[in-house]
Amino acid sequence: MRPALLISTLLLVWGACTTARNETEGERFSITYKCAEGEIISVEYDNSDPENSIAYVQLAPENPERIKMSISRSASGARYTDGRLVWWTKGKTAFLTEENGDGQPLHDNCTEFEKAYP
């Protein structure tokens, strides 16, 4: 096989694999965040139903409880709530606040440091 044809074939296969992976990445993935005070928060995002995206928020690695939050309206970024707490994300940052609180974050300046796909 000629080098140009081999390279073209490899790029085509690599592109097909990348496209297939990107389509599944949008549906379900997990992100671990490290917050300003050193807290670790793990979130599993389920976007398999674009009309009803869900975030399962685990506030501490040693506590297996996950809080189920549904996406809600926001002017910027993504806002998930369970009616009591609100998980806000924008880009690779996030914070947690109370729905009816004074606006002070419970966990602030959370930055993505690990992302995983099923």
N, C-alpha and C positions, 0 to 999 in steps of 0.2 A: 504494500500500500504506500502511496506517495505521502511524504511528510505533510503537505498542505491538506490533503484529504483526511489523513489521520487526525490532525489538529482540528479540522472542521467537525469531524465526527465526534471527537471527545468533547468539544464545546457544546455541540448539540445535545449530547447525552447529559452533560453536566447541567445545562440550562433546563432540561426537562425535569431532572431531579430537584433542582432548586425551586422551580415553579410548583411542583407537587408538594414540596415541603412547606412553602409559603402558604399555600391554600389551607393546609391542616394547622399551621401555626396560628392562624386567625381564629380558629374555633376553640381550642382549649390549650391553656398553658399555665405555668406557675411562675411566679416571681417572688424572690426573697428580697426584702428591703432591710437596710440598716438605717436606723433613725438617729437623730442628733444625740440622744442620751445613751446610745449604744443598744437600744432595743432591737430585736430581730422580729420582723413581721413577715409571715409567709401568706401569699394570696394565690388562690387558684382561680383563674378567670375562665368562664365558660361562655363563649360567644357563639355556640352552635345555633342558637335562635337569635338572630340579630335584633328582633323586636323585644327580646327579654334577656339581655345579657346579665350574668350573675357573677358575683365575686364572693368567694369563700375565704374569709379573713381569719387567720390564726394569729393571735396576738403575742404568743410566746412559744418557743420550740418545745418547752417542757409541758405545755398545756395543749392537749389534743383537740380541745373545743374549737370549732370553726363557726364563725358567724356568717350566715347567709345574707347577702345584700344584693338588692336588685338595682340595676342602673336607673337613674332618674335624670331629669333635665338639668343641664348646666350650660352656662354661657361659654365656658372654656374648659377643656380637659374632660375627664370622665368622673361622674359623681355616682357613688353607690351608697344605698342606705337600707337599713332594716327598720327605720322608723325611730330608732333610738340613737344609733351612731351613723356617721357619714365618713366614707373612705373616698378621698379626692385624689385623683392622679392626673398628672400632666407630664408628658414625655417620660423621663426616667425618675421622676420624683413623685412623692405622695405625702399625705398627712391624714390623720384621723381626728375627728372632732365629734362633739355631741350634736345631735339634730337640733335640740332646743337650747343649747348652751350659750355661753357668752362669746362664742367664736374662738376661744382659746383652744389650740390643738391639744389633744391628749398625747399624741405622738406627732412630732414635727420633723421636718427636713429629712424624710425617709427617702433614701436613694437606692435604686435598683442595683443589686450586686450579683445576683444569680438568676438566670432564666432557664426554664426547663420545659420541654415539650414531651407529651406522652408518646 
